[in-house]
């Protein structure tokens, strides 16, 4: 199953450019679609993930593939005015919209930066917590992204991945698949670009299992990786600690 990530170098580049252009095209409707398509549950999922990360006032946190900064805002609420939060994404229009949002919430205390998850521009051992929310599925090299997240986390720091996954239970799996494959693209097409919301369920179907993600995080240098299922198992949190 891990072979799905073994892609030739030219595809890695193509995927990165496709994802960047796709998100640039939907940036103006991204927050609206997140709320509509998740029935506004995406905010609660992020809040729960931040609680699991056990951040304290004054901690330093990085959110990778931050999009418009929703996860960065939740991290800021946990670390407070004495903390330091950075949101990083390689899509400039998403960062631009996110910067306006984070400034309304936190002034200049959340740094929003254009940066690639595969080559983070931060020194080793900098952050108490590094998160990625609904973004690891979109990177061209998942293993490299986890290695970079682990690199910039301090020893004993946490790396957390919040992502869609397949429900484990036989009853919920076909219902969730029907919503993702039939309903979600129609709503996305009405409110934004249909191709983006056709890509979403296709990328979920093709993505790695819980066990494969756990193995990748362990190979990146993370221990005690724990898995938490949300929303009938269609959303999953992986949380590991840097050695």
SEGUKE-216923 format. One record per residue (C-alpha): x negated, y, z; residue in one letter; residue number from 1. Coordinates in steps of 0.05 Angstrom, whole numbers, always signed. Layout:
BEGIN
[[X Y Z] "a" NUM]
...
END
This chain:
BEGIN
[[+0 +0 +0] "x" 1]
[[-58 +47 +13] "x" 2]
[[-75 +43 -61] "x" 3]
[[-22 +95 -74] "x" 4]
[[-71 +147 -50] "x" 5]
[[-128 +122 -94] "x" 6]
[[-122 +170 -151] "x" 7]
[[-173 +193 -203] "x" 8]
[[-206 +260 -193] "x" 9]
[[-171 +294 -250] "x" 10]
[[-103 +276 -219] "x" 11]
[[-125 +306 -153] "x" 12]
[[-135 +372 -187] "x" 13]
[[-70 +368 -225] "x" 14]
[[-30 +352 -163] "x" 15]
[[-59 +410 -125] "x" 16]
[[-42 +459 -180] "x" 17]
[[+28 +430 -190] "x" 18]
[[+43 +435 -115] "x" 19]
[[+16 +506 -111] "x" 20]
[[+58 +530 -170] "x" 21]
[[+120 +494 -146] "x" 22]
[[+118 +526 -77] "x" 23]
[[+101 +594 -106] "x" 24]
[[+165 +587 -148] "x" 25]
[[+210 +571 -88] "x" 26]
[[+177 +615 -35] "x" 27]
[[+234 +666 -37] "x" 28]
[[+286 +612 -20] "x" 29]
[[+243 +565 +20] "x" 30]
[[+269 +584 +90] "x" 31]
[[+341 +583 +67] "x" 32]
[[+334 +514 +36] "x" 33]
[[+299 +486 +97] "x" 34]
[[+357 +507 +141] "x" 35]
[[+412 +484 +93] "x" 36]
[[+382 +417 +74] "x" 37]
[[+363 +398 +146] "x" 38]
[[+427 +425 +176] "x" 39]
[[+381 +473 +213] "x" 40]
[[+348 +415 +250] "x" 41]
[[+278 +430 +225] "x" 42]
[[+270 +483 +279] "x" 43]
[[+286 +433 +334] "x" 44]
[[+237 +382 +304] "x" 45]
[[+181 +433 +306] "x" 46]
[[+198 +454 +378] "x" 47]
[[+196 +381 +400] "x" 48]
[[+130 +370 +365] "x" 49]
[[+99 +430 +400] "x" 50]
[[+123 +403 +467] "x" 51]
[[+89 +337 +452] "x" 52]
[[+25 +374 +435] "x" 53]
[[+23 +399 +507] "x" 54]
[[-4 +468 +491] "x" 55]
[[-18 +517 +547] "x" 56]
[[-21 +593 +549] "x" 57]
[[-89 +615 +522] "x" 58]
[[-100 +554 +478] "x" 59]
[[-124 +559 +406] "x" 60]
[[-81 +527 +352] "x" 61]
[[-84 +518 +276] "x" 62]
[[-25 +500 +231] "x" 63]
[[-46 +471 +164] "x" 64]
[[-1 +475 +103] "x" 65]
[[+37 +527 +143] "x" 66]
[[+83 +551 +87] "x" 67]
[[+122 +611 +114] "x" 68]
[[+95 +601 +184] "x" 69]
[[+152 +568 +223] "x" 70]
[[+104 +520 +258] "x" 71]
[[+55 +575 +272] "x" 72]
[[+110 +615 +306] "x" 73]
[[+127 +556 +352] "x" 74]
[[+53 +547 +368] "x" 75]
[[+48 +621 +386] "x" 76]
[[+108 +615 +433] "x" 77]
[[+71 +559 +469] "x" 78]
[[+2 +592 +472] "x" 79]
[[+27 +662 +488] "x" 80]
[[-6 +729 +481] "x" 81]
[[-72 +703 +509] "x" 82]
[[-75 +647 +457] "x" 83]
[[-99 +646 +386] "x" 84]
[[-58 +617 +328] "x" 85]
[[-76 +612 +255] "x" 86]
[[-30 +590 +198] "x" 87]
[[-66 +566 +135] "x" 88]
[[-37 +549 +67] "x" 89]
[[-65 +549 -4] "x" 90]
[[-3 +581 -35] "x" 91]
[[-8 +658 -33] "x" 92]
[[+67 +674 -41] "x" 93]
[[+83 +628 +18] "x" 94]
[[+30 +662 +61] "x" 95]
[[+56 +731 +41] "x" 96]
[[+127 +714 +64] "x" 97]
[[+100 +680 +126] "x" 98]
[[+59 +741 +144] "x" 99]
[[+121 +785 +145] "x" 100]
[[+157 +733 +189] "x" 101]
[[+100 +724 +239] "x" 102]
[[+88 +799 +245] "x" 103]
[[+161 +808 +265] "x" 104]
[[+152 +756 +320] "x" 105]
[[+81 +767 +343] "x" 106]
[[+54 +830 +312] "x" 107]
[[-17 +815 +290] "x" 108]
[[-28 +758 +339] "x" 109]
[[-16 +702 +288] "x" 110]
[[-68 +700 +233] "x" 111]
[[-40 +678 +166] "x" 112]
[[-95 +657 +118] "x" 113]
[[-100 +628 +48] "x" 114]
[[-139 +564 +57] "x" 115]
[[-142 +494 +29] "x" 116]
[[-127 +436 +75] "x" 117]
[[-182 +396 +41] "x" 118]
[[-236 +447 +57] "x" 119]
[[-215 +486 +119] "x" 120]
[[-258 +550 +128] "x" 121]
[[-267 +541 +203] "x" 122]
[[-326 +516 +244] "x" 123]
[[-325 +449 +279] "x" 124]
[[-292 +440 +347] "x" 125]
[[-252 +505 +347] "x" 126]
[[-179 +488 +363] "x" 127]
[[-143 +456 +421] "x" 128]
[[-89 +433 +373] "x" 129]
[[-84 +425 +297] "x" 130]
[[-16 +413 +266] "x" 131]
[[+14 +399 +198] "x" 132]
[[+89 +401 +187] "x" 133]
[[+120 +371 +124] "x" 134]
[[+56 +386 +86] "x" 135]
[[+10 +325 +90] "x" 136]
[[+53 +291 +37] "x" 137]
[[+36 +346 -12] "x" 138]
[[-40 +346 -7] "x" 139]
[[-81 +312 -61] "x" 140]
[[-124 +272 -11] "x" 141]
[[-89 +254 +54] "x" 142]
[[-151 +222 +86] "x" 143]
[[-194 +284 +72] "x" 144]
[[-140 +329 +101] "x" 145]
[[-139 +289 +166] "x" 146]
[[-215 +289 +168] "x" 147]
[[-215 +365 +162] "x" 148]
[[-161 +373 +216] "x" 149]
[[-201 +328 +263] "x" 150]
[[-266 +364 +248] "x" 151]
[[-239 +432 +269] "x" 152]
[[-205 +405 +332] "x" 153]
[[-246 +405 +395] "x" 154]
[[-264 +339 +429] "x" 155]
[[-202 +320 +469] "x" 156]
[[-159 +365 +426] "x" 157]
[[-96 +341 +392] "x" 158]
[[-80 +331 +319] "x" 159]
[[-6 +327 +303] "x" 160]
[[+30 +309 +239] "x" 161]
[[+105 +321 +230] "x" 162]
[[+130 +290 +166] "x" 163]
[[+188 +255 +131] "x" 164]
[[+187 +179 +131] "x" 165]
[[+231 +119 +117] "x" 166]
[[+281 +99 +172] "x" 167]
[[+265 +32 +203] "x" 168]
[[+337 +11 +216] "x" 169]
[[+375 -25 +161] "x" 170]
[[+438 +17 +173] "x" 171]
[[+407 +86 +167] "x" 172]
[[+358 +73 +110] "x" 173]
[[+409 +71 +52] "x" 174]
[[+448 +130 +80] "x" 175]
[[+386 +173 +86] "x" 176]
[[+362 +151 +17] "x" 177]
[[+430 +170 -13] "x" 178]
[[+426 +239 +17] "x" 179]
[[+354 +250 -4] "x" 180]
[[+361 +223 -75] "x" 181]
[[+432 +245 -94] "x" 182]
[[+455 +302 -50] "x" 183]
[[+391 +341 -35] "x" 184]
[[+370 +352 -108] "x" 185]
[[+439 +378 -125] "x" 186]
[[+440 +429 -68] "x" 187]
[[+368 +448 -82] "x" 188]
[[+384 +458 -156] "x" 189]
[[+442 +504 -140] "x" 190]
[[+402 +548 -92] "x" 191]
[[+332 +543 -122] "x" 192]
[[+291 +502 -172] "x" 193]
[[+319 +433 -182] "x" 194]
[[+251 +403 -201] "x" 195]
[[+223 +422 -132] "x" 196]
[[+280 +386 -97] "x" 197]
[[+273 +326 -142] "x" 198]
[[+199 +323 -125] "x" 199]
[[+217 +324 -50] "x" 200]
[[+254 +256 -46] "x" 201]
[[+207 +225 -97] "x" 202]
[[+146 +244 -55] "x" 203]
[[+179 +216 +8] "x" 204]
[[+194 +150 -26] "x" 205]
[[+123 +144 -51] "x" 206]
[[+89 +166 +13] "x" 207]
[[+51 +126 +64] "x" 208]
[[+82 +84 +120] "x" 209]
[[+75 +100 +194] "x" 210]
[[+22 +47 +200] "x" 211]
[[-19 +74 +141] "x" 212]
[[-17 +144 +169] "x" 213]
[[-39 +119 +237] "x" 214]
[[-98 +82 +205] "x" 215]
[[-118 +145 +167] "x" 216]
[[-117 +187 +231] "x" 217]
[[-159 +135 +267] "x" 218]
[[-210 +135 +210] "x" 219]
[[-213 +211 +216] "x" 220]
[[-237 +204 +288] "x" 221]
[[-172 +206 +327] "x" 222]
[[-155 +159 +384] "x" 223]
[[-90 +141 +421] "x" 224]
[[-47 +156 +360] "x" 225]
[[+26 +153 +381] "x" 226]
[[+86 +154 +335] "x" 227]
[[+154 +186 +351] "x" 228]
[[+215 +178 +307] "x" 229]
[[+267 +233 +299] "x" 230]
[[+332 +240 +259] "x" 231]
[[+347 +166 +253] "x" 232]
[[+275 +153 +233] "x" 233]
[[+275 +198 +172] "x" 234]
[[+227 +246 +208] "x" 235]
[[+165 +222 +243] "x" 236]
[[+112 +252 +288] "x" 237]
[[+41 +224 +293] "x" 238]
[[-1 +251 +350] "x" 239]
[[-74 +234 +361] "x" 240]
[[-132 +258 +405] "x" 241]
[[-201 +274 +379] "x" 242]
[[-256 +230 +406] "x" 243]
END
